[in-house]
């Protein structure tokens, strides 16, 4: 008696998706976290380790409205301005060195599309919604990349009852004051920076002196450099 047989195609196996096929990512992260505390694979710019403490410290000193919404507004404007200064510095010096002046600055890819020598509102890019939004996270690069490492280093912490980050009165304050000191030595640049963050507007032709606040510009003997070399201490 003949036996009936059925032939069918076998469905091919689904490809393995993801970036960590061997499952070694977590141990590697744990290892470099122990060897290099406070540094991760997304904390690319050292200047943010003093910039963000300064933003929190300065916010509490300058603003009477210390609501969460106001802090987000100030932080996002400040991050936009910080990145824009690096972009402008790169264009002014024409060193063709993307990594020195602009790369890995928070929101850079979106802000690069702004036409040179054009005036605009920082809020067009610092906004929480809209096509020009520089960053999705409500607390910008601080919330996405830097708060965790700065908290682990006991530089920033959760501000009890405030709803926005606070700073450690020893480590965080020292780094904030070091950043402020480096800005005060530049005189009018410091004033124009604060005004731009407060009103949310950037002039068409900002002073070339503003380039001195670029993240790449850290004088060799600056207090900020000394603070970063000497502390905060690990452990």
N, C-alpha and C positions, 0 to 999 in steps of 0.2 A: 504493500500500500504506500502510495506516495505521501510524503510529508510536506505540508505547506509551510513555507518560510516567508517571513516578512523582512524586508530590508529598509532601514531608515537612516537618515543622516544623524550623526552624533553632534550635538551642540558643542561648539568650541568652548573651552574654559574661559571664564571672565578674567581679563588681565588684572593683576594686582595694582591697585591705585595707591597714591600717596607718595611721599618723598622718603620714607624711612622703611624700606622693604626688609632690611635685616634687623630692625628693632634696636639699633644702637644709638639713636639720637638722645634718648633720655639719660643713659649713663654718661655720654659725652658732655651733655649740659651740666649734669651734676658734678663732673670732674672739673671742668673749667670754672664752674661756680665756686668750688673750693680753692682752686689755685689762684683765681682772679676775682675775688669778691667785689661785687658792685659793677662788674663789666659783663655784658651779654653780647650776643651776636647782632643786636640791633642798636646798641649804644655807640654809634660811630663817631660822634663829635664830643671831644673832651670838654669843650667850652660850655656845653649844656649843664655840666655838673656844678658850675657856679652861676650860670645864667638863670636856671629855674629857681634855686634858692633866693636869688636876688629878686625875681619877679614876685615871689610870695612875700618876702620881707618888705619890699618896696610898696606892695599893695596895702599892707597893713599900716604903713606909715603915711601914705599919701591919700587914701580914700576913706571917707566917712561912711559911704555905702559899702558895707562889706558882705553883701549878699552873694549867694552862689552865682547868680546870673551875672553880677558885676565882675566877679573874679574871672569867670569864663570869658567875658568880653575883653577884659584887660589882658589876660593870658594869651588869648588867640590873636589879638592885635600885636602884642609884643613878639610872639613867635613869627608872625608874618613879616614884621619889620626887620627882625633879626635875619631872616632868610633873604629878604630883599636887599639888605645891605651887603650881604655876601655876594649876591648876584651882581649888584652894581660894582662892587670892588673888582670882581672878575672881569667885567667889561672895561673898567677904567684902566687897569694895569695891563690888560691884554697879554697875560703870561701864558695863556693856553694851558692853564693848570686847573682843571675842573675839580680835582680832589682837594686842592688847597683851600679854595674859596667857597665853593658852593655845594659840592656833592654831599649827600646825606643830611643836608639841612632840612628841617621839617617843613613839608609843603612845597619844596623847591620845584617839583615837576609842574605843579599847577601855576605857581607864581612866575615861572619862566615865560609864560605866554603874555605877560604884561608888556606893552610896548615901552621902549626906552623913552625917557623924558616925557612921560605922560602923567598928569595928575589924576588921582583916583581916591576913592574912599577905601580905607583898609577894611571896613565892614563888608565890602563887596566880596572879600575873600575870607575874612574872619568869621563870616556868618555860619550858623549851624546848619543851614539849608541853602540849596541853590546850586546851579551848575558851576559856579566859580569857587565853591567851598574848598579851602586849601587842605582841610583834614576832617575826616569823619568823626573821630573820637571827640567828645565834647570838651575834654581837657587837652586836646591837641597832642603834640608829641610827648608832653609830660605824662599824660594819662596812658598813652600807648606804649612808650618805650622807657622813660626815665624815672617814673615815680617808684617803681618796684626796686630798682638798684639803689636809688637814693634813700629809700626807706631802709633797705638792708644795711646801708652804710650809716644809718642813724643821722642822716642829714635832713631829710624831710620825714614827716609822719602824718597821721590822720589828725586833723584839727578837731578836737572834741566839740561837738555841737555847732560847728561852723559850716560843715558841708563841703569845704574845700581844704586842700593840704595845708598843714602847718610846717614850721621849720624848727629844727632843734636849736635851742638857745645857745648852744656852744658851737657845734660843728656847722650847722646851717647858717647861723648868724655870721660866723667868720668868713665863710665862702661868699655870702651875700655882700658883706662889707668890702671884701676884696674886689668883687666885681664892680661895686659902686665906686670904689677908690680909683680903679682903672678908668672909669668913665668920667669922674670929676676932673681928672688931669687933662681931659680934652675939652673942658670949658663949655663953649656954646653947643657942641655936639650933644652933650648930656641933656641940655635944656630942650633942644629941638626934638630929641628922642622922646622925652617925657610928654612934650606937647602933642606929638604925632599919635602916641598911644592914647592920650587923654581925649583928643577930639576925633581920632579915627580918620585922619586925612593926611595924605602924603603929597607934597608939592611936586610940580612937574620936573624941577631941576634941583634936587636935594644937594646940599653942599658936598663937595668932594671929601671934606673932612669927616663926613659920616662914615667913610670907608674905614676910618681908624677903629670903629667898633665892630669890624668884621670879626667873625669867629676865628679867623686865621691870625689876627693881629693881637698877639700877647707879648708885650715887651719882656725881654729876657729877665729883667730884674723887677718885674711888676709884683705887687703883693699877691695878686691872684695866682701867679706862677709859684710863688713861695708857698702859699697855702695848699695848692694842689700837690706840691712835692712833699711837703711836710705832713700833710693830713688831708682828710680825716684818717686817723689811724685805723687799721684793720682790727677786727676782733671785738 
